Amino acid sequence: MDCETTKRAETMNLYDIKRANYDAQAKMMKALAHPSRLLIAHALLDHELCVCELRELLKQNLSTVSRHLSVLKNAGLLIEEKRGLYVYYHLCCDGLREFLIRMNDLVGEATS
């Protein structure tokens, strides 16, 4: 293999790695791209909540809330913990918390 072919192969491999990362980022952003799911994420900024508390907050039926939670969980944004009869949810990491806060700031700046 000549030098140029090697560089092209390395670039293609780097593209594949970045592509996988972009796909994961897109999955997370899609999961947050719904007002109810954003509300859930913001409600979980400071403390965990159980499904029944989230249902009251969203004013939606249990199956709808569960579907939203499933989307967020499958995107890797939430962690669930079963305790007795209740399932509690919290955000997966501080990075998500920071992202949500910064996004809120950005929206405030953009609408000012």
Secondary structure as UniProt FT lines:
FT   HELIX           3..32
FT   HELIX           35..43
FT   STRAND          49..50
FT   HELIX           51..58
FT   HELIX           62..74
FT   TURN            75..76
FT   STRAND          78..83
FT   TURN            84..85
FT   STRAND          86..91
FT   HELIX           94..110
//
